[in-house]
């Protein structure tokens, strides 16, 4: 039997055999069907990817039209209508300061490009000593060696230690779990001072960039930064000549109800990796978008960014991105995400009002995390060995609902959160169904857990 490692402990068994993974057959809208005819509501959009759901006929037709012309015009030989149109759509969505970008095939590659652009920028300015990166604890930036190096996801890094990019890690910005001795209202001030201290410790002349997720995804279980945080960190970066990289691979491209996740905070990053919802999963697609102030240096000194790959600007992938983004804009889906996200959060809060083990329901737009705790007063997590979020995910799948597990979110070992990230065009009725089935899975899992604890 073929084996697939699931580092998120969210293994879903084939409903017929009880082992392995179910084999997908097809998808339509928010629903996915396996080869046995079982239907699943894709309430996590895979890993927060499927911004328009599955089988969208307009997107499929756009891909067919592009394939009839050409699948891939090599980026360093040709430009293309699809590439240029997608560049324009992204710039219109992000603002005129973000007119330059490198297209890639996924989020890890987009982050890798961001790290390289940051290093190239400092080299072009004659500051080649700026090689170090600072990120946050409980962060995840991707699976390539550079992106993995700046992450702080212990389970995913352990096998590669010794071969990773060296990085420093400062505190996470989590209102539910603030740094020890810090009030929630003081997180922004505390974290900004901590970042400044770490830059001073390393030496400002050695620090290239600070990288963070405006809303932490897989490593933290959907953790929005508190008010004022991004602006305070921006000020510290500017003070020391350090670039700010906002990793919006998971939380960006409209997932939080604004096209840029940092738009909510009124801040612009210097470099912004994006992916996932950009192309909606129809063809692998991502981009490293960078600010005009960075672009001016790169083009003046080197003629442009020194990063790119065989499939950079892949024509079919860009056509998918154009089709997806046109639908998002035409149908007003960002407004729907903002409105529907508030509705889903409210429904979940109602469903779990009498469930003490649900410690926190948080998020923005269609990016919501539900954290489970053993003790609601101390916020102590369940022991990792119990695999609570994995059990919730399996129970939900058995009831025809797909959600995304986020284990180890507290300290890299313990912690259990489940993530909901439905397509942007999910209807109100479908949101209600998601809340109902998810609550049923959570209640059933926790009831079984309580019974097991009483019997021991």
C-alpha positions as CSV (number, residue, x, y, z in Angstrom):
1,X,0.0,0.0,0.0
2,X,1.3,3.5,-0.9
3,X,1.9,5.7,2.1
4,X,1.6,9.4,2.5
5,X,3.0,11.2,5.4
6,X,0.6,13.7,6.9
7,X,2.5,16.0,9.1
8,X,-0.7,17.7,10.2
9,X,-2.1,14.5,11.8
10,X,-5.3,14.9,9.9
11,X,-5.3,11.5,8.3
12,X,-8.6,10.7,6.6
13,X,-9.2,7.0,5.9
14,X,-10.8,5.7,2.8
15,X,-14.4,5.1,3.8
16,X,-14.6,1.7,2.0
17,X,-11.3,0.2,3.1
18,X,-10.7,2.0,6.3
19,X,-7.0,2.7,5.4
20,X,-5.1,5.1,3.2
21,X,-6.6,8.2,1.7
22,X,-9.9,8.3,-0.2
23,X,-9.4,8.7,-4.0
24,X,-10.9,11.9,-5.4
25,X,-13.2,11.6,-8.4
26,X,-14.5,15.1,-9.2
27,X,-15.6,18.4,-7.6
28,X,-18.3,20.9,-8.2
29,X,-18.5,24.1,-6.3
30,X,-17.9,23.6,-2.6
31,X,-18.4,19.8,-2.9
32,X,-15.8,17.1,-3.6
33,X,-16.7,13.5,-4.4
34,X,-14.6,10.4,-4.0
35,X,-14.6,7.3,-6.2
36,X,-17.1,5.6,-3.9
37,X,-19.7,8.4,-4.4
38,X,-19.1,9.9,-1.0
39,X,-19.7,13.7,-1.0
40,X,-17.6,16.1,1.1
41,X,-18.1,19.8,1.8
42,X,-14.7,21.3,1.2
43,X,-14.9,23.7,4.2
44,X,-11.1,24.3,4.2
45,X,-10.6,24.8,0.5
46,X,-7.9,22.2,0.7
47,X,-5.2,24.1,2.5
48,X,-7.0,27.5,2.0
49,X,-6.5,27.3,-1.8
50,X,-9.8,26.9,-3.6
51,X,-11.1,30.4,-3.7
52,X,-13.9,29.6,-6.2
53,X,-14.4,26.0,-5.3
54,X,-14.1,23.2,-7.8
55,X,-15.1,22.8,-11.5
56,X,-15.9,26.4,-12.2
57,X,-17.0,26.4,-15.8
58,X,-15.8,29.9,-16.6
59,X,-12.3,29.1,-15.4
60,X,-12.2,25.8,-17.2
61,X,-13.3,27.4,-20.4
62,X,-10.6,30.1,-20.0
63,X,-8.0,27.3,-19.6
64,X,-9.2,25.5,-22.7
65,X,-9.0,28.7,-24.7
66,X,-5.4,29.2,-23.6
67,X,-4.5,25.6,-24.3
68,X,-5.8,26.0,-27.8
69,X,-3.3,28.8,-28.3
70,X,-0.3,27.8,-26.3
71,X,0.3,26.2,-22.9
72,X,3.6,27.7,-22.0
73,X,5.6,30.5,-23.7
74,X,8.9,30.5,-21.8
75,X,9.0,33.7,-19.8
76,X,12.6,34.6,-20.7
77,X,11.8,34.3,-24.4
78,X,8.3,35.7,-24.5
79,X,5.8,37.8,-22.5
80,X,2.1,36.9,-22.9
81,X,-1.4,38.4,-22.8
82,X,-2.2,36.2,-19.7
83,X,0.9,37.3,-17.8
84,X,0.5,41.0,-18.6
85,X,-3.2,40.9,-17.7
86,X,-2.6,39.2,-14.4
87,X,0.1,41.7,-13.5
88,X,-2.4,44.5,-14.1
89,X,-5.1,42.8,-12.1
90,X,-2.7,42.3,-9.1
91,X,-1.5,45.9,-9.3
92,X,-5.0,47.2,-9.4
93,X,-5.9,45.1,-6.4
94,X,-2.8,46.0,-4.4
95,X,-2.2,49.6,-5.4
96,X,0.2,51.3,-7.8
97,X,3.2,50.8,-5.6
98,X,3.0,47.0,-6.3
99,X,3.6,47.0,-10.1
100,X,6.5,44.5,-10.1
101,X,6.4,40.8,-9.5
102,X,7.9,37.4,-10.3
103,X,5.4,34.6,-11.0
104,X,6.1,31.2,-9.6
105,X,4.3,27.9,-9.1
106,X,3.5,28.0,-5.4
107,X,3.8,29.6,-2.0
108,X,7.2,28.1,-0.9
109,X,8.7,29.3,-4.1
110,X,7.2,32.7,-3.7
111,X,8.7,33.0,-0.2
112,X,12.1,31.8,-1.5
113,X,11.9,34.5,-4.1
114,X,11.1,37.1,-1.4
115,X,14.2,36.1,0.5
116,X,16.4,36.3,-2.6
117,X,15.0,39.7,-3.6
118,X,15.7,41.1,-0.1
119,X,19.3,39.9,-0.3
120,X,19.7,41.3,-3.8
121,X,18.3,44.6,-2.7
122,X,20.8,45.1,0.1
123,X,23.7,43.9,-2.1
124,X,22.7,46.4,-4.8
125,X,22.8,49.1,-2.2
126,X,26.3,48.1,-1.2
127,X,25.2,46.5,2.1
128,X,26.2,42.9,1.5
129,X,26.6,42.3,5.2
130,X,22.8,42.2,5.5
131,X,22.2,38.4,5.3
132,X,20.2,37.6,8.4
133,X,16.4,37.2,8.6
134,X,14.1,37.6,11.6
135,X,10.8,35.8,11.8
136,X,8.3,34.8,14.5
137,X,7.8,31.8,16.7
138,X,4.9,29.6,15.6
139,X,5.4,30.6,12.0
140,X,5.3,28.7,8.7
141,X,6.7,30.0,5.5
142,X,7.2,26.9,3.3
143,X,9.0,23.7,2.4
144,X,12.0,24.9,0.4
145,X,15.2,25.2,2.5
146,X,15.2,29.0,2.7
147,X,11.5,29.2,3.5
148,X,11.8,26.3,6.0
149,X,14.8,28.0,7.6
150,X,12.9,31.2,8.5
151,X,9.9,29.2,9.8
152,X,9.4,28.0,13.4
153,X,7.5,24.8,12.9
154,X,9.5,22.2,14.9
155,X,8.0,19.0,13.5
156,X,8.5,20.1,9.9
157,X,12.1,21.4,10.4
158,X,13.7,18.6,12.6
159,X,14.9,16.4,9.7
160,X,16.7,19.3,8.0
161,X,18.4,21.1,10.8
162,X,22.0,22.0,10.1
163,X,21.3,22.8,6.4
164,X,18.8,25.6,6.8
165,X,19.1,29.4,6.5
166,X,19.9,30.9,9.9
167,X,17.2,33.0,11.3
168,X,16.2,34.6,14.6
169,X,12.7,34.2,16.1
170,X,10.8,36.8,18.1
171,X,7.5,36.4,19.8
172,X,4.2,35.5,18.1
173,X,1.5,38.2,18.2
174,X,-1.4,36.2,19.6
175,X,-4.1,37.9,21.7
176,X,-5.4,34.6,23.1
177,X,-1.9,33.6,24.1
178,X,0.2,36.8,24.6
179,X,3.8,36.7,25.6
180,X,4.3,35.9,29.3
181,X,3.5,38.9,31.5
182,X,2.2,41.0,28.6
183,X,-1.4,42.3,28.5
184,X,-3.2,41.8,25.2
185,X,-3.5,45.6,24.7
186,X,0.3,45.9,25.0
187,X,1.3,43.2,22.5
188,X,2.1,45.6,19.7
189,X,4.4,47.8,21.9
190,X,6.1,44.7,23.4
191,X,6.7,43.0,20.1
192,X,8.1,46.2,18.4
193,X,10.5,46.7,21.3
194,X,11.5,43.0,21.1
195,X,12.2,43.3,17.3
196,X,14.3,46.4,17.9
197,X,16.3,44.6,20.6
198,X,16.9,41.6,18.4
199,X,18.1,43.8,15.5
200,X,20.4,45.6,17.9
201,X,21.7,42.3,19.2
202,X,22.5,41.0,15.8
203,X,23.7,44.4,14.5
204,X,21.5,46.4,12.2
205,X,24.1,46.1,9.4
206,X,23.6,42.3,9.4
207,X,19.8,42.2,9.2
208,X,18.1,41.9,5.8
209,X,14.4,41.5,6.6
210,X,11.7,40.7,9.1
211,X,9.2,38.2,7.7
212,X,5.8,37.5,9.2
213,X,2.3,36.3,8.3
214,X,-0.3,39.1,8.8
215,X,-2.7,36.3,9.8
216,X,-0.7,33.2,10.9
217,X,-2.0,30.1,9.1
218,X,-0.9,26.5,9.6
219,X,1.6,27.0,12.4
220,X,-0.7,29.0,14.7
221,X,-4.1,28.0,13.7
222,X,-5.3,31.4,12.1
223,X,-3.9,34.1,14.4
224,X,-4.6,37.7,13.3
225,X,-2.2,40.3,14.5
226,X,-3.7,42.7,17.1
227,X,-4.5,46.3,16.2
228,X,-1.4,48.5,15.8
229,X,1.0,45.5,15.5
230,X,1.9,45.7,11.8
231,X,2.3,49.5,12.0
232,X,4.6,49.2,15.0
233,X,6.8,46.6,13.3
234,X,6.9,48.6,10.1
235,X,8.3,51.6,12.1
236,X,11.0,49.4,13.6
237,X,12.0,48.0,10.2
238,X,12.1,51.5,8.7
239,X,14.2,52.8,11.6
240,X,16.9,50.2,11.0
241,X,16.8,49.9,7.2
242,X,15.3,46.4,7.5
243,X,12.9,45.2,4.8
244,X,9.4,44.0,5.8
245,X,8.2,40.8,4.1
246,X,4.5,40.1,4.6
247,X,3.9,36.4,3.8
248,X,0.4,36.4,2.4
249,X,0.6,33.0,0.7
250,X,-2.3,31.6,2.9
251,X,-4.0,34.7,4.2
252,X,-3.8,37.0,1.1
253,X,-5.4,37.3,-2.3
254,X,-8.8,38.0,-0.7
255,X,-8.9,35.2,1.9
256,X,-9.4,37.7,4.8
257,X,-11.8,40.0,2.9
258,X,-9.3,42.5,1.6
259,X,-7.1,41.6,-1.3
260,X,-3.9,42.3,0.7
261,X,-4.3,41.0,4.2
262,X,-2.2,43.9,5.5
263,X,-4.7,46.3,3.9
264,X,-6.7,45.7,7.1
265,X,-3.8,47.1,9.1
266,X,-3.2,50.1,6.8
267,X,0.4,49.0,6.2
268,X,2.4,48.2,3.0
269,X,5.1,45.6,3.1
270,X,8.3,45.9,1.0
271,X,7.9,42.3,-0.4
272,X,4.8,40.2,-0.5
273,X,4.7,36.5,-1.4
274,X,1.2,35.3,-2.6
275,X,-0.2,32.1,-3.9
276,X,-3.1,29.7,-3.0
277,X,-6.2,31.8,-3.6
278,X,-4.6,33.7,-6.5
279,X,-5.2,31.0,-9.0
280,X,-7.7,29.0,-6.9
281,X,-5.9,25.7,-7.3
282,X,-6.8,25.4,-11.0
283,X,-3.1,25.5,-12.0
284,X,-0.2,25.8,-9.6
285,X,0.5,29.6,-9.3
286,X,2.1,32.1,-6.9
287,X,4.0,35.3,-7.1
288,X,6.6,37.4,-5.3
289,X,5.3,41.0,-5.4
290,X,7.6,43.8,-4.4
291,X,7.2,47.5,-3.7
292,X,8.3,50.3,-6.1
293,X,11.0,51.3,-3.6
294,X,12.6,47.9,-3.9
295,X,12.0,47.6,-7.7
296,X,13.8,50.9,-8.3
297,X,17.0,49.6,-6.8
298,X,16.9,46.2,-8.5
299,X,16.3,47.7,-11.9
300,X,18.7,50.5,-11.6
301,X,21.6,48.3,-10.5
302,X,20.9,44.8,-11.9
303,X,18.3,45.3,-14.5
304,X,15.7,43.4,-12.5
305,X,15.2,40.6,-10.0
306,X,17.8,37.8,-10.1
307,X,15.3,35.1,-9.4
308,X,13.2,33.0,-11.7
309,X,12.6,29.4,-12.8
310,X,11.6,27.3,-15.9
311,X,8.0,27.8,-15.2
312,X,8.1,31.5,-14.1
313,X,5.1,33.2,-15.6
314,X,3.7,29.9,-17.0
315,X,1.1,31.0,-19.5
316,X,-1.6,28.6,-18.6
317,X,-1.1,29.3,-14.9
318,X,-1.4,33.0,-15.5
319,X,-4.6,32.5,-17.6
320,X,-6.1,30.6,-14.6
321,X,-5.2,33.5,-12.3
322,X,-6.8,36.0,-14.7
323,X,-10.0,34.0,-14.9
324,X,-10.2,33.5,-11.1
325,X,-9.4,37.2,-10.3
326,X,-11.9,38.5,-12.8
327,X,-14.7,36.5,-11.2
328,X,-13.7,37.5,-7.7
329,X,-13.9,41.2,-8.8
330,X,-17.0,40.9,-11.0
331,X,-19.1,39.0,-8.4
332,X,-18.0,41.2,-5.4
333,X,-16.6,38.2,-3.6
334,X,-14.4,40.2,-1.2
335,X,-17.5,41.8,0.2
336,X,-19.1,38.4,0.5
337,X,-16.0,37.1,2.3
338,X,-16.2,40.0,4.8
339,X,-19.9,39.6,5.4
340,X,-20.0,35.8,5.3
341,X,-16.9,35.5,7.5
342,X,-18.7,37.5,10.2
343,X,-21.7,35.3,9.9
344,X,-19.7,32.1,10.2
345,X,-17.8,33.4,13.2
346,X,-21.1,34.3,14.9
347,X,-22.6,30.9,14.1
348,X,-19.5,29.1,15.5
349,X,-19.6,31.2,18.7
350,X,-23.2,30.3,19.2
351,X,-22.6,26.6,18.5
352,X,-19.7,26.5,21.1
353,X,-21.0,28.8,23.7
354,X,-21.6,25.8,26.1
355,X,-18.4,23.9,25.1
356,X,-15.6,24.8,27.5
357,X,-13.0,23.0,25.6
358,X,-13.4,25.4,22.7
359,X,-11.0,28.1,24.0
360,X,-11.0,30.5,21.1
361,X,-12.7,31.2,17.8
362,X,-10.8,33.7,15.8
363,X,-9.9,34.9,12.3
364,X,-10.8,37.3,9.5
365,X,-13.1,36.7,6.6
366,X,-13.2,33.1,5.3
367,X,-10.1,32.2,7.4
368,X,-11.2,31.0,10.8
369,X,-9.4,29.0,13.5
370,X,-11.0,27.1,16.4
371,X,-8.7,26.2,19.2
372,X,-9.3,23.4,21.7
373,X,-8.0,23.4,25.2
374,X,-7.9,21.0,28.1
375,X,-8.6,23.8,30.7
376,X,-10.5,26.9,29.6
377,X,-9.2,28.9,32.7
378,X,-5.5,28.3,32.3
379,X,-5.7,27.7,28.5
380,X,-3.6,24.6,29.0
381,X,-3.6,22.6,25.7
382,X,-4.4,18.9,25.4
383,X,-1.4,16.6,25.5
384,X,-0.1,16.1,21.9
385,X,-0.5,12.3,22.3
386,X,-4.3,12.7,22.3
387,X,-4.3,14.1,18.8
388,X,-7.4,16.1,19.4
389,X,-7.5,18.2,16.2
390,X,-6.7,15.2,14.1
391,X,-9.6,13.4,15.7
392,X,-11.9,16.4,15.0
393,X,-10.8,16.4,11.3
394,X,-11.5,12.7,11.0
395,X,-14.9,12.9,12.6
396,X,-15.8,15.8,10.4
397,X,-14.7,13.9,7.3
398,X,-16.8,10.9,8.3
399,X,-19.8,13.3,8.4
400,X,-18.9,14.7,4.9
401,X,-17.0,17.9,6.0
402,X,-13.4,18.7,5.2
403,X,-11.5,21.0,7.6
404,X,-7.8,21.6,8.1
405,X,-5.8,20.5,11.2
406,X,-3.3,22.8,12.9
407,X,-1.6,20.7,15.7
408,X,1.4,21.9,17.8
409,X,0.2,25.5,17.6
410,X,0.9,26.4,21.3
411,X,4.6,25.4,21.8
412,X,5.6,23.4,18.7
413,X,4.6,20.2,20.4
414,X,1.2,20.7,22.0
415,X,-1.8,22.5,20.8
416,X,-4.9,21.7,18.7
417,X,-6.7,24.0,16.3
418,X,-8.9,23.3,13.3
419,X,-9.1,25.7,10.4
420,X,-12.1,26.6,8.2
421,X,-11.4,28.3,4.9
422,X,-14.3,27.8,2.5
423,X,-14.4,29.2,-1.1
424,X,-15.2,32.9,-1.4
425,X,-18.5,32.2,-3.2
426,X,-19.8,29.9,-0.5
427,X,-23.5,30.7,0.1
428,X,-25.1,31.6,3.5
429,X,-26.9,28.2,3.5
430,X,-23.6,26.4,2.9
431,X,-22.0,28.4,5.7
432,X,-24.8,27.3,8.1
433,X,-24.2,23.7,7.0
434,X,-20.5,24.0,7.6
435,X,-21.1,25.4,11.1
436,X,-23.6,22.6,11.9
437,X,-21.4,19.7,10.8
438,X,-18.3,21.1,12.2
439,X,-19.9,21.6,15.6
440,X,-21.3,18.1,15.5
441,X,-17.8,16.7,14.8
442,X,-16.3,18.8,17.7
443,X,-19.0,17.9,20.2
444,X,-18.7,14.2,19.3
445,X,-14.9,14.2,19.6
446,X,-14.9,16.0,22.9
447,X,-17.7,13.9,24.3
448,X,-15.7,10.8,23.6
449,X,-12.6,12.4,25.1
450,X,-14.4,13.3,28.3
451,X,-15.7,9.7,28.6
452,X,-12.2,8.3,28.1
453,X,-10.8,10.6,30.7
454,X,-13.5,9.7,33.3
455,X,-12.8,6.0,32.8
456,X,-9.0,6.3,33.5
